[in-house]
Amino acid sequence: MREQDFKEFGALLDSVCSLLSRGAYMPNASNTALFFRALAAYDIGTVRGAFDAHVKDPVRGKFPPSPGD
């Protein structure tokens, strides 16, 4: 991803984590930046697709994602 993707990435991460934590997730700029750097090798479209797949997964989709997911 590129630096200009950070805002979109943050919105995606917040949406997925809020959905899967049933509202318990609190956005955190440091955590978002760390997650972003961990996935920097991937383009934003790939990351978006991975978040979509995570939400649909019957096992992993019960919990908020981690960069390794």
N, C-alpha and C positions, 0 to 999 in steps of 0.2 A: 504494500500500500504506500501511498504518497502522503505527505503531510496534509495536503488538502482533503484527504479522505478521513481525517481524524474526527471531524464533526459528525459525518454520516456514521462512521464506525461507533462513536459514542452513543448516538441515538439508537442504533441497532442493538448494541450491547445492553443499554438501559431497557429497551423494550423486551428483549428476550429474558433478561434477568428478572424484571418486574413480573412478567407473565409467569415464569416458572417458580418464583419464590412466593407467589400469591400475595404480592404487595409488600413483602418484608424487605426487599432489596432497597438499599439506599445508594444512589450513585456516589462514586468516589473518584475524583480526578486522578489521583495517584494510581489507583487500581486500573482505571481505564487506560492510562498511559502505558502501564506495564503490559497489559493485555495487548494493546496496539503494537508495541514493540515486538512482542512474542510472535505476532502474526504478520509482521511487516513484509515478509518475503512473498506473501500472497496478495493478489489484486483484490480490490473491494468487492467485485462481483463474486469471486470465489468465496470470500469470507461471508458475504450475504447468503450464498447458497448453503454454506456449512451451518450457519445459524438456522436457516429454514429446515435443513435436514435434522439438526439436533432437536428442534421443537417437535418434529414429527416422530422421532425415535421413541418406541414404546418403553424402552428401558432407560436410556440416558436422558430422554426428554422429560423425565420427572423432576430433574434438578437443573439449576443454572449451570451453564457451560464453564469449562475451564479452558485455557489455551490448548491443552493437550487433547481435548475432545475434538 
